[in-house]
Amino acid sequence: MSALAPTPAGAGPDRKAASPARGTVIALSRRPQPRFNLKRIGIGLAQSVLPPLVVLALLVGLWQLLCSAPDASLPSPATVWEQSRDLIVSPFFDNGSQDIGLGWRVLVSLQRVAYGFGLAAIVGILLGAVIGQSIWAMRGLDPIFQVLRTVPPLAWLPLSLAAFQQAGPSAIFVIFITSIWPVIINTAVGVRNIPQDYRNVAEVLRLNQVEFFFKIMLPAAAPYIFTGLRIGVGLSWLAIVAAEMLTGGVGIGFFIWDAWNSSRLPDIIVALVYIGVVGFILDKLVAFAARIITRGAATN
Amino acid sequence: MTAYLKLDHIDKHFDRGGSRTEVLKDINLTIDKGEFVSIIGHSGCGKSTMLNLIAGLTKVSAGAVLLENREVNAPGPERAVVFQNHSLLPWLSVYDNVNLAVTKVFGATKTKAEQHDWIMHNLDLVQMAHARERRPSEISGGMKQRVGIARALAMEPKILLLDEPFGALDALTRAHLQDAVMEIHARLGNTMVMITHDVDEAVLLSDRIVMMTNGPAARIGEVLSVPIPRPRDRIALAADRTYLKCREAVLKFLYERHRFVEAAE
């Protein structure tokens, strides 16, 4: 679908009408419109923001109630705020080696995800294109992929460590291998669904393989590819935390493991919120890119 | 005079799972340069297959397609196709859809500026220059088909193949486009082969009408010349004796001698 920018009602024509000669007449009719718009925007915001805020407040309240007993095994929100305030209020402090803000840690993790997922996207789209084009590649590879894609991220880690002998590349490989499957499978389906009409156009024009890939295949399969990428980025964010827990380093995943080992439960809770929010933003980013890039590709 | 396009003893069958479907049997046809030939027949008679054979999108089972005495067995821009459902790429603007064809065909021989002029020239031919920045989803069915024609013309084809180009359009739009095609044919003198199931369209546009028998194993039943001088005007023709006679001949062929039987499969 083409998502065209909606024209804000009112603002444009109204300003033109405001000629100084007729100021007195227009003054009354001009004021209600922007106010009405502001109100509409306000209502829209309230409708989308208020309900989650209310639910969040209720949940935190409930949590506080449940965990405020002196013998509670988990920290209450108040305890979290007291003990981990520095982590919450300043994400980017840097006191040397392991004493740094969660923002820095998230950035390190994001960098790993960028390598692993970027690689998975490129390899996945290429492999998916080959598989989608060739019925025999599909028959041969699809069952294997369907089995491999169910292997959990952590299960790859020992093999990965053994193969690369280093924590950094192993973590990136785990992200790669976790997030590549949905990209491959969705791209293959997208390529298989390219209408014969487009293929005929390509044939009449005698497009070669490379031209066909860039000019027909990628745009035609883009909606499918982005579905795969969106699932993939989610999986890679799942994998980074798991991988960093074991490989160590500076990332957010290792931070959780470290906090657990030194019994800093409030810190873990803060880190969970960070991970959740970043994962949410990643998902929305890919969705946004998909909306921009696939404009018009789905409609015919 | 040697034929420009020649279909020489063509057979076409499809094999699927051990069973063979005969689609076309012993097709012989020669088409001269600049001629407008329509192929008409009931649905399922293989007329689209025949166009795909000429386009090279489908391979012949026996026989050969000869263009200027050279065999063609693969698609190419010298046999441009106007597809039934326009087949514009929805992610490209009108201009870019034509541009795709122009850069591919003339990328090596024309400069960028010449390519641009050529694209605009072809969009002008079909009166679509005003919509060059629109995407296919933003223009009407008739406009899409115009762009499809512009894209095909922009390949500067030796033969323009039209596969039921106006089938999906309403009657008024169809009339407009038929006039546009006639005008282009008059101006450029292209050789055109058109698939249609519309008798009036066939008579109005064609120099000759190729009538197909029913499938399976369809053959060319009859070839009718339409000796009406050009330019033709649809309103004047409505009462023209030659026009009416041609129309009657095609109707008789289709509905008396080769009546479509649904159970013929």
Interface residues (C-beta under 8 A of the other chain):
Chain A: S2 P195 D197 Y198 N200 V201 E203 V204 L205 R206 L207 E211 K215 I216 P219 A220 A222 T294 R295 G296 A297 A298 T299 N300
Chain B: A55 G56 L57 A74 P75 G76 P77 R79 A80 V81 F83 N85 S87 L89 P90 W91 L92 L100 A101 K104 V105 R135 P136 S137 E138 M155
